[in-house]
Amino acid sequence: MLKLLPVHTANITGDTASTGIVEYASRLSKTQQRQDSRVVGRFLSNCPSATIETPRTWLDVYTADRGPEEMMRDFTKHNEQHMRDLLKSEATAHNAQVVLVPNLGGRTGFQISPKLLEDYPNVVISHEFSRLNDEQKRIRLQQLMAADSVLFTTDSERKNTIQAMQETVSTQASRELEEKSSLYPVPANITPDGEIPPISQRSRKDIVVFGMIKKDKGLETLPDIALAMKNDPDFQNREIHVMGTVLSQGGNGHKILQDYLIPAIYPGVLVDDLHGLNAEETIRLVKILESKATVPPQDSLSENLNSVLSKIGVRSGEIPAFERKIPIYLHLNQTDAEISQALKSNLYSFLTMPRGATDHSGTLAASMAHHMITFTKRNETETSPYLSNGSVNLLGVPEDIISAIKSHESQAEQDSSFETEMIAKGDKYREARSWDTLADHLNSLIRLSVQSREPAKVLVMQS
């Protein structure tokens, strides 16, 4: 019996930035395979988690000044046949039927032409349609029309896309999209390892911020919040601990560190002093400053890095000693196990992302999975009913975090069962998110896709 070979795509020609969609595609492909021995999950990308690596000869067709139609045209002309050859090789190696599973997001997936989708059984996963501009939406709708089935990650995205299909294409096309689409929210990007301690054994002193450090995550608000905490008599002993992932190649996380966090935290360093550091040097600077170990010898560090360290007053051969300007501590590129341990040890998490409480956030799902008291911004259009029932502290703006914690603790003091009941209210949210259940659902969709094709159109080996 032929096996099924779902090939996820994401970030196949862009930089090596490991986005949430990339990690979603990588994990889902592996879970599909674990859930069903007849499924061979693969992930085609240029990211470290890829199981089919993008060839170096493929052009970088994602640039800020290039539209989606041009990107698709260039990829179709220069790279699509190479992609078909890769798929054929994988199908032959595993004696399996290829099923395309493109993850289409705000920056990913525009290379995949409708014709390519039509030539293979497929399941399209649609992320963040509402964030696209008009031209991108037009191209994305063409892709969705060529899909055998479409999986959305939030109900509002599904409704918005169906409405756009009706307004842009036709009522019939929107009905077809509605019929072939389904919904499953994004599960936790970090799952707890082992039992979660009871509330009484978890620290209230520290506030944990975790996830990718990059633009559009709201992290620029943290310095002002930390300063307000420092100046508040009730918060002077509180600390913010950022468990952040920063890419050493690609991405813009090191720029967020340089422009907002490092100058605000450490004394003597200005933004202009940091702009000479690349991503790797920026990460190493933070790790040196946050370490309890002696600073490495000068000759093992770059000239730019030595210059910044000297301005902070940190010297080689000494343990870093300085007075932190605000109570923010940076823990960069920790393992999932280390982050999970921090989430289990502490009670409060603060999610700064501007979109706030949405079903598309694996970070929010991780906070809930670890039974944390979670503070995040209310999303007026996407907040799940499971999050509007008191299971999360929803903020008007991130700066409300201090008053929200005070209000929360006041209620907890008056009612000893308040926090236990609050965490219990998140059970339905947690039950609705499982990687195994999502993988099972996707496996059923890829089978339907293969079965729905006429035998002559299912290209077993693409020969």
N, C-alpha and C positions, 0 to 999 in steps of 0.2 A: 504494500500500500504506500502510495506517495505521501511523504510528509508535507507539511505546510511551512513555508519559509517567509514569515512576515519581515519585511525590511523597512525599518523606521528610518526616516531621514529628518535631519535638522542641522542647520549650519554647515551645509556641505561645501560651500565655497567662500564663506566669510572668514573673519579672523577666528582665532581659537578660543574666543570667549565662551566659558562654560555657563550658559544661561540656565534659568529654571526650566525652560522648555527642553534644552539639551539633556539635562539630568533626568527629566521626566521620561523622555524617549528612551534613554539608556536603561533606566531601571525597569520600565515597562516591558521592553524587549526581553530582558533577562527573566522577569517574572512570568511572562507568557510561556517561556521554555520550561521553567521549573514546574508550572502548573499542568503541563500536558506534554508527555514524552513524544507526541507526534508533531509537535511544533518546534521549529528551529528559529528562535528569535535572533534577529540581527539588527545592528545599528550602524548606518552609513553616515559618517561624519569625519571632520578633520580634528575632532576633540579627542583627548586622551581616553575617554570611555568608549570610543568607537570599536566595534568588532569587525567592521569593514572600513578600512581607512581611505579617505578621499585621496585620490592620486595628486601628487604635487603639481602635475601638469595642468590641473584644472584652473581656470582663471578665477581670480577673485572678482566676482561680478556683483558683490554687494558693496556699494559705496554710497555715500550720502548724496552725491549729485547724479545718481543713476536711478531712473524710474523702474518700476516693476516690469513693465512691458519690455524695456530694453534688456533688463536682466534675463528675462525668460528667453528672449530672442537670441541673445549671445550664448546662453547655456545650451539651448537647443542646437545651435549651429556648431559650437565647438566641443561640447562635452557630453551631449545626450547619448550618442552612440557608444561612447566609452562607458557610460553608466549602464546601458543595456548589456554590454559585454561583461561587466562586473556581475550583473544579476544572473546572466546566463551561466557564468562560471560557478557562482554559488549554488544555483539550482542543480547543476551537474554534479558538483561535489557532494551534495546532500541528498541527491535523488528526490528533490522536493519542488513543489509548486511555489513560485514567487508570488507574494501578495504585497503590493506597495502600501506602506503606512506612513505617508508624509505628515509631519507635524507642521502645520501652517500657522505661523505667529506673526507678530508685528514686524520682525526682521527676517523671518525664516520661511522658506518654501516657495518663493516666487520663481525659482528656477524650474519647478516642476510644471511642465506644460499639460494642458488638458489632453492632448494627443497621447502623451506618455501614460497618463492615468487610464485612458480608454483602452490601451493595449495590454493592461495587466488587471487582474482582480485587485481591488484596492479598498482600503478603509481610510478616509481622511480624518485626521484629528484637528479640529479648528480651535485655535487659541486667539483671544484678544482681537476679534474682528472689529469691535467698536473703536479701537485705537488706530485703525488704519485711516489714511487720507482717502479722498474720493477715487483717485486713480488706482490706488492699491485695492480698494474695495471692489472696483470693477473687475480687476484681474482675479481677485480671490473668488468672486462669484462665478466666474468662468470655470475655475478649478472645481468648485463645489458642484457645479452642474455635471461635471465629468466623473464625479465620485459615485461609487456603488453605494456607500453609506458614509455618514458623517457623524463623528462623535464630538459633542461640545462639552466644555468643562464647567460652564455656568448656564443657568436657565435664562438669564438676561441676555447673554451672548447669543444663545439659540434664537430667542424671540427677535432680537435686533437683526440678526442675519436673515431670518425668514422674511421679516418686514422689508429689509433692503432688497431682497430678491424680488419681492412683489413690485416694489416701486421702480426698480432698475430694469428688470427683465420682463416678468409676466406673472399673473396670478397662478397660472399652471405650474410655472417653475417653482414658485414658492410652496405650492402644495406638494410637489414632488420632494422638495427639500425637507419639508415637515415630516413626510411619510418615511423618508430614509434616514432621518436623524434620531439620535438618542443622546442621553445626558449622563455623565458621571463626573463628579467633582474631583479635584486634584487631591490625592492622599498626602499624608505627612512626608516631607522630604527627609526627616530624621525620625526614626521610630525608637521608642524606649527599649533598652536592653535590660531585661530583668525587672524586678518589682519596683514600683514607685513608692517611695517612703510616705508615711502619713504626713498630713499638714504640720503637725506638731514638731516634726523632725527636719523641717525645711526652713531655710533662712529667709527672713523678711528684710534683712538689711540691704541686700544688693538687688539691683534691677538688671535683668539680663536682656540684652539686645542681640539678636543673632540673625544670620543669613548672609547673602551676598553683599559685599560692599561695592556699590556702583551707583551711577547716576539714577535718579528717579526712585530712590529708596527712602528719601526723607531724612537721611543721616545728618544733613547740614543743620538740622534743628537741635541736635544733641548738645553742642556747646552752650547755647543759651539756656537750655533746660538744666544742664549740670550746674551752671553758674547760679541759677535761681535756687537750686537745691542747696548749694553751698551757703547762700545768703539767708536761707530760711532756717530759723532756730530749730524747727522740728525735723529738719532733714540734713543737718550738718554731718551726721555720721553715715549717711547713705552714699552708695557708690553705684555707678553705672558700669557694667562689664559688657563690652562688645565682643561677642564671639563671631568674628567676621571672616569670610573667605575672600581673599584678594588674589587675582590671577597674576602670575609673574610674566605671562606672555598673553598679549591681547587684553581687551577690556579696559575699563577706565577707573577701576577701584582705587589705584594708587593716587589718582588725581583727587579723589574725594579725601583721601588721607592727607595729601599735601595742602589742599586748599581750605579744609575745614577742621579736621581733627587734630593733626600733629601740632600746628601752631597754637591751637587753643589749649592743648593739654600740657605741653612741655615748655619750660621757660627758655628765653633767649633765642628762639628760632622764629624767623619770619617766613611768610609764604614764598617770597622770592628766593630764599635760601634753599628751598626744597625743589624748585623746578629744574634743577640740574640733575636730580636723581631719577633713574629709571625705576620701573616697577620692582625689580628684584632688590635694588638698593633701598627703596622705600620700605619694603617688607622687612629687610634685614635691620634697618634703623629702628623700627618699632620693636622688633624682637630683642635687640640689644638693650633698648631702654626699659623694656618690661621684664627683662631677665634679672635674676638674682645672682647671676654668674659674672665673672670678671670680663671686661671688654676685651675683645681680641686685639692682637698686636696691630699697630698702624699699617705695617707693610702687607697685612692680609685684607685690608679694606681699601676701597677706592678713595681717590683724593677728595671727591665731593662728599663722600660719607664721613671721612675724617674731619672735614671742614664743619659740617653740621654738628657732629658730636662735640667738637671743641666749643661751639657757640652755646651749647646747652651746659657745658662745664663737665662733660664726661670724658675721661681719659683712658687710654689703653692700660690694661693691667689692673684697673680698679673696678670695684663693683659700682654700677650706676647709682648715684645719690643726688637727688634733686627734689625740689618742692614742686609737686604737681599743681598746676594753676587751677584746674577744675577736677572733680572726682570722676574722671572717666579712665577706665583701664582697657587696653586693647589686647585681645588674645587672637592673633591672626592664624588662619589656616590650621585650625585644630581638626582632629579626626572626628568623624561622626560620633564615635564612642565617647570622646572627651566632651563634645558639646552636649550629648545626651546626659552625661553625668552631671554637668553644670545645670541643665534643666531640671534634673531630678533633685539636686541639692538645694535649689532656690525655688521660691514660690512665685515671684513676680516676673513676668516677661512684658516687654514693651516693644511693640512692632510699629516702626515709624513710617512704613510705606504709605504714600499719599492715598492710594486706593483703599487702604484699610481693610475692613472685614469683607472679604470676597471669597467665593468658592474656588477661585483660581489660585489661591495662595497656599503652597505647600509648607511655607514657614508658619503660617497661622495654624494649619492642621497639625504641625509638629508641636507647637505650643500646647494645643488642646490635647494631643496624644500623651503629653507628659503631665497632664492634670495641673497645668499652671494657672494662676490667676492672671489673665491676659488683659492687657490694655492696648487698644488700637483704635484708629479713627473709624467712625461710622461711615459706611458707604451708603449714600442715600438711595442708590438704584440697585445695588447688587448684594447687600447684606442678606445672608441666608436667614430664613425663619428660625433655624436652629441656633443662630447667634443673637437673635433679637429677644430671646426669652430669659435674659439675665445670666447667661453662661459666660459672657465676656463683658468687660467694662468698655463701653463704646464712647469714644471721645469726640468732641466737636472739632478740635484741632489738637495736634500733638502736644502743644504747650499746656494743655489741660491735665497732663499726667500727674502733676504734683497735687492739685486739688482733688483729682480723682482717687489717688492713693489715700489721701486723708479721709475722704468720704467713705471709701471702702473699709478702712481700718476702724473708723468710728462705728460702722454697722457691725463689723466683726466683733468688736468689744461688747456691743449690746446684745448680740445673738451668737452664742457659741456654735450653733449649727449653720450659720450663714454661709461660710466658705465651703463646707462639705456639701451643702445643698447646691451652691453655685456650680461646683465642679460636676455634680451629678446631673445638672441640667445640660451639660455638654455631651451626655452619653449618646443621644440621638445623632448629634453631629459626628461623633467618632464612629458610630456604627455605620454611618453612610459612606465612610471612606476606608477602603481597604485595597491594597495593591493586588492581593490575590483575587478579590471579587472583580476589580477592574480588568485584570488580565483574563479572567474567565469570560467576561463580557466581550472583550476584544477578540478573543479566540472564537467565540460564537459568531461574531460579525465577519471574520475573515473566512470562516467556513461558508456562511451564507453568500459571500461575495463569489467564491469559487463555484458554488452550486448554481448560482443564478446566471452564470455565463453559459452561453451556448458552447458545447464541446469544441467546436471549431475555433472559438475565440479564446479559449484558455490555452495559453502558450506554455506548456509544461516546462520545456527547456529553452524557450525563446529561440528555437532553431528555425 
